[in-house]
Amino acid sequence: MLRLLNIEFHKLRYNRASRVLSIIYFGLLTSIALIAAIKFDIGPIKFHLAEQGIFNFPYIWHFNTYVAATLKFFLLLVIVSMMANEYSYKTLKQNLIDGLSKKEFILSKFYTVVAFAAISTVFVFFVSLILGLIYSDFNEFTIIFSDLEYLFAFFIKLVGFFSFGLFLGILIKRSAFAVAGMIVWLIIESLFKGYLIWTFKDLRGGATAEANKIMQFFPLEAMSNLIKEPVTRLGAVKSVAKQIGENFVKDYSVNILDIVIVSAWTFIFIYLSYSLLKKRDL
């Protein structure tokens, strides 16, 4: 595994675009800390976002992983360009000539995907831990290290998403078209979800709930379900909602079924990538 990872990181080290995108990505992850600087001071209205509890333990694990997950497209560009470069510079063919099997080649890419996801998860962990220790109202050990399942869900989400990108990179061979393919698939899922909601509009159980039962098995929807939006979980938001007669009833926990579904899709994407490469005449 280390040999295969070394091969991939050697390629990335000499790819300027990949280096720049990686730096931007981790720079943006660090910039989550800038949220603490958001303040509004207009006459009697004084608002400091950090004081609203977004950096309180254990809520911070949910909030930061959700925000960080929205930045994953930057690393997606690294993954798909990594595959596109293999075809453009013919390094794929050279690796196979040098004795690397197609299975080892796919494994090297998958190990890189896992490595990026793991590094991102560790990075978010330390950024969140530091912000929490500075701003959280709750610093007991048991509270600090509760809800860490959001970090695990974040890791699974990135591995699944990047595996999808890897498959598209192998399928399409061009990074721009591979990213476009991801966007097209997102649109297809969104349109199909809208169609299901319209179809189930007369059901008593609720059209959205019925549509979600089907959509949870789609790859991007399943990845989205791993970490649900955290805003309505915030105490300040709930207080405002109650004042206007709204009451949020929602399960914000990490669902085992979602983890299983995303893990299954990850296996499918990697297997399809290998099958495609195995059949393709290079």
Solvent accessible surface area in square Angstrom, and as a share of the most:
residue,aa,sasa,rsa
1,M,134,0.60
2,L,138,0.69
3,R,136,0.50
4,L,11,0.05
5,L,28,0.14
6,N,99,0.51
7,I,44,0.22
8,E,0,0.00
9,F,65,0.27
10,H,87,0.39
11,K,48,0.21
12,L,17,0.08
13,R,122,0.45
14,Y,156,0.59
15,N,30,0.15
16,R,182,0.66
17,A,61,0.47
18,S,3,0.02
19,R,105,0.38
20,V,70,0.40
21,L,34,0.17
22,S,21,0.14
23,I,124,0.63
24,I,71,0.36
25,Y,0,0.00
26,F,38,0.16
27,G,40,0.39
28,L,57,0.29
29,L,1,0.00
30,T,68,0.39
31,S,37,0.24
32,I,7,0.03
33,A,37,0.28
34,L,122,0.61
35,I,32,0.16
36,A,6,0.05
37,A,72,0.56
38,I,71,0.36
39,K,131,0.55
40,F,106,0.44
41,D,102,0.53
42,I,121,0.62
43,G,56,0.54
44,P,135,0.85
45,I,111,0.57
46,K,154,0.65
47,F,70,0.29
48,H,33,0.15
49,L,38,0.19
50,A,6,0.05
51,E,131,0.59
52,Q,55,0.24
53,G,13,0.13
54,I,5,0.02
55,F,1,0.00
56,N,24,0.12
57,F,2,0.01
58,P,36,0.23
59,Y,19,0.07
60,I,0,0.00
61,W,1,0.00
62,H,0,0.00
63,F,26,0.11
64,N,1,0.00
65,T,1,0.00
66,Y,72,0.27
67,V,37,0.21
68,A,0,0.00
69,A,2,0.02
70,T,78,0.45
71,L,33,0.16
72,K,23,0.10
73,F,82,0.34
74,F,64,0.27
75,L,0,0.00
76,L,1,0.01
77,L,64,0.32
78,V,1,0.00
79,I,0,0.00
80,V,1,0.01
81,S,20,0.13
82,M,7,0.03
83,M,0,0.00
84,A,8,0.07
85,N,34,0.17
86,E,3,0.01
87,Y,36,0.14
88,S,67,0.43
89,Y,153,0.58
90,K,139,0.59
91,T,46,0.27
92,L,4,0.02
93,K,100,0.42
94,Q,90,0.40
95,N,24,0.13
96,L,41,0.20
97,I,121,0.61
98,D,101,0.52
99,G,62,0.60
100,L,14,0.07
101,S,53,0.34
102,K,54,0.23
103,K,123,0.52
104,E,51,0.23
105,F,0,0.00
106,I,4,0.02
107,L,54,0.27
108,S,0,0.00
109,K,0,0.00
110,F,46,0.19
111,Y,50,0.19
112,T,0,0.00
113,V,0,0.00
114,V,44,0.25
115,A,18,0.14
116,F,12,0.05
117,A,0,0.00
118,A,39,0.30
119,I,82,0.42
120,S,0,0.00
121,T,20,0.12
122,V,79,0.45
123,F,64,0.27
124,V,1,0.01
125,F,46,0.19
126,F,108,0.45
127,V,21,0.12
128,S,0,0.00
129,L,31,0.15
130,I,99,0.50
131,L,10,0.05
132,G,0,0.00
133,L,95,0.47
134,I,113,0.57
135,Y,83,0.32
136,S,10,0.06
137,D,110,0.57
138,F,95,0.40
139,N,81,0.41
140,E,97,0.44
141,F,151,0.63
142,T,107,0.62
143,I,54,0.27
144,I,14,0.07
145,F,73,0.31
146,S,41,0.27
147,D,34,0.17
148,L,58,0.29
149,E,77,0.34
150,Y,5,0.02
151,L,15,0.07
152,F,104,0.43
153,A,0,0.00
154,F,0,0.00
155,F,48,0.20
156,I,22,0.11
157,K,14,0.06
158,L,0,0.00
159,V,12,0.07
160,G,0,0.00
161,F,4,0.02
162,F,0,0.00
163,S,0,0.00
164,F,10,0.04
165,G,0,0.00
166,L,0,0.00
167,F,31,0.13
168,L,16,0.08
169,G,0,0.00
170,I,0,0.00
171,L,80,0.40
172,I,57,0.29
173,K,68,0.29
174,R,124,0.45
175,S,36,0.24
176,A,76,0.59
177,F,134,0.56
178,A,0,0.00
179,V,24,0.14
180,A,44,0.34
181,G,19,0.18
182,M,2,0.01
183,I,82,0.42
184,V,81,0.46
185,W,82,0.29
186,L,80,0.40
187,I,89,0.45
188,I,83,0.42
189,E,6,0.03
190,S,62,0.40
191,L,124,0.62
192,F,73,0.30
193,K,51,0.22
194,G,38,0.37
195,Y,121,0.46
196,L,11,0.06
197,I,57,0.29
198,W,159,0.56
199,T,66,0.39
200,F,44,0.18
201,K,114,0.48
202,D,124,0.64
203,L,90,0.45
204,R,251,0.92
205,G,57,0.55
206,G,29,0.28
207,A,19,0.15
208,T,71,0.41
209,A,48,0.38
210,E,41,0.18
211,A,0,0.00
212,N,58,0.30
213,K,117,0.50
214,I,71,0.36
215,M,1,0.00
216,Q,39,0.17
217,F,107,0.45
218,F,52,0.22
219,P,2,0.02
220,L,19,0.09
221,E,30,0.13
222,A,0,0.00
223,M,3,0.01
224,S,60,0.39
225,N,34,0.18
226,L,1,0.01
227,I,1,0.00
228,K,44,0.19
229,E,48,0.21
230,P,1,0.00
231,V,79,0.46
232,T,25,0.15
233,R,60,0.22
234,L,19,0.09
235,G,47,0.45
236,A,38,0.30
237,V,42,0.24
238,K,74,0.32
239,S,57,0.37
240,V,88,0.51
241,A,6,0.05
242,K,139,0.59
243,Q,150,0.67
244,I,127,0.65
245,G,69,0.66
246,E,94,0.42
247,N,109,0.56
248,F,79,0.33
249,V,137,0.79
250,K,93,0.40
251,D,88,0.46
252,Y,24,0.09
253,S,54,0.35
254,V,21,0.12
255,N,65,0.33
256,I,125,0.64
257,L,78,0.39
258,D,6,0.03
259,I,23,0.12
260,V,85,0.49
261,I,12,0.06
262,V,0,0.00
263,S,48,0.31
264,A,49,0.38
265,W,64,0.22
266,T,13,0.08
267,F,143,0.60
268,I,66,0.34
269,F,8,0.03
270,I,23,0.12
271,Y,125,0.47
272,L,72,0.36
273,S,0,0.00
274,Y,58,0.22
275,S,24,0.16
276,L,44,0.22
277,L,0,0.00
278,K,124,0.52
279,K,176,0.75
280,R,47,0.17
281,D,142,0.74
282,L,60,0.30
